[in-house]
Amino acid sequence: MINIKRRIVGIIAIAAISISCNNDDDFERGNWVESSVFDGIPRSSAASFVIGNKGYVGTGYDGDDYLQDFWEYDMEGDFWVQKADFPGIRRSAATGLAIGSMGYIGLGYDGDFELSDFWEYNPTANVWTQKTDFKGGPRRAAVGFGSSSKGYVGTGYDGDNDQKDFWVFEPTTNEWTKLEGFGGDKRRDATTFQIGNKVYLGTGQSNGLNKTDFWEFDLSSEKWTRKKDLDEDDDYSIARSNATGFELNGLGYIATGYNAGAVGSIWEYNPSSDVWEEITKLEALPRQDAISFSNGSSAFVLLGRNGGIYLDDNYQLFPQEEYNEDD
C-alpha cells in the first residue's frame, strides 16, 4: 500500500492527539499527499470508473482538443499504464461506470453535438466493444453508477433541457429500461458516491442554480429515498456543480467543483447520521470537472481545471490524519 509508513505515523499521531488534547481547537482533520502525476495530457471533464484496485480514465478536453486516450492507474503501486484508446468519437463530459468486472463509457459532447453511444471495456483483454446506444437520448454531464450486474445512467443535459430521468442497462441482454421513481430536480453536472449497496446523489445545477436536494438509491430495491438537503444546516456550503464524489472507509465525500468559481473544499458524509462535516480542502489548486478514484480504503482526486488552466496532478486523501502543509 502506498504511503503506508506515512499513514501509520499519521494514525499514531491522531491517537496521541485524541488522548492528550481531545478538545484541541487547532486540530484540522484531513491531509492530502501528492501521488504519481497523470502520464497523459492535462484535462478536465474526463470519464472514469474503478475496478478493484485500478482506476481508469479517458476522454475529456484539454482546452484545445477533445480526447480519446485511455489510462489505468494502479492505486496500490502508484503508477500509470496507457491502455487501448477509447474507440468512439472524441468527447468530454461523458459518463463512466463499472458493472462487475467491466467498465463502460458513453454519452458526452464532441464540441458540436451531444452523444448517446455506449461502450464496454474489458480490462483483462484491453478491448472495447460497442453496446446498444443509451435509450434516454443524446446528452452530456449525466451521472452513472453500477452494481455487480446492472448499470444506471440519468440526469444530464440534452442540448436543450436539463433532465432527471434514469435508465437501467443490463449487460446480459444489452438492453436499456427506464427506471421510475426519482423525485429529485432536473440537473446537469451532479455527482454520486456509493457506500455498500446504497448510492448517494446530489449537487449539480439547473437554470443557473445549484441544486441542494440529496438522494439515496438502494441498488437492491431500486428505490429512491430523499435525505436531508445539502443546505439543511446553516453552516453547510456543500452546494456546487462539477464536483467529484467517492467513498472511503464507509464514509462519502464530495470534493472540489464549481460555485461562482473553482472550489477546493471537501465535505464528508456519515450515512448513519445523515450529517456532513467539512475537512481540510484539497492542498492544491481549486478545480472543477476533476475525477476521483477509490477502492474503499484509498482515495484520490485528480485532473480538472481552474479557469483556463488544465491539470494533471493527483492527490491522495487521508481524512483521519491531521493536516500537514509540509508533506
HELIX and SHEET records of a PDB file:
HELIX    1   1 ILE A    4  SER A   20  1                                  17    
SHEET    1   A 4 ARG A  29  GLU A  34  0                                        
SHEET    2   A 4 ASN A 314  GLU A 322 -1                                        
SHEET    3   A 4 ALA A 299  LEU A 302 -1                                        
SHEET    4   A 4 ILE A 291  SER A 294 -1                                        
SHEET    1   B 4 ALA A  47  ILE A  51  0                                        
SHEET    2   B 4 LYS A  54  GLY A  58 -1                                        
SHEET    3   B 4 PHE A  70  ASP A  74 -1                                        
SHEET    4   B 4 PHE A  79  LYS A  83 -1                                        
SHEET    1   C 4 THR A  95  ILE A  99  0                                        
SHEET    2   C 4 MET A 102  TYR A 109 -1                                        
SHEET    3   C 4 GLU A 114  ASN A 122 -1                                        
SHEET    4   C 4 VAL A 127  LYS A 131 -1                                        
SHEET    1   D 4 VAL A 143  GLY A 146  0                                        
SHEET    2   D 4 GLY A 151  TYR A 157 -1                                        
SHEET    3   D 4 ASP A 162  GLU A 170 -1                                        
SHEET    4   D 4 GLU A 175  LEU A 179 -1                                        
SHEET    1   E 4 THR A 191  ILE A 195  0                                        
SHEET    2   E 4 LYS A 198  GLY A 202 -1                                        
SHEET    3   E 4 TRP A 215  ASP A 218 -1                                        
SHEET    4   E 4 LYS A 223  ARG A 226 -1                                        
SHEET    1   F 2 GLN A 205  SER A 206  0                                        
SHEET    2   F 2 LEU A 209  ASN A 210 -1                                        
SHEET    1   G 4 THR A 244  LEU A 248  0                                        
SHEET    2   G 4 LEU A 251  TYR A 258 -1                                        
SHEET    3   G 4 ALA A 262  ASN A 270 -1                                        
SHEET    4   G 4 VAL A 275  ILE A 279 -1                                        
SHEET    1   H 2 ARG A 305  ASN A 306  0                                        
SHEET    2   H 2 ILE A 309  TYR A 310 -1                                        
END                                                                             
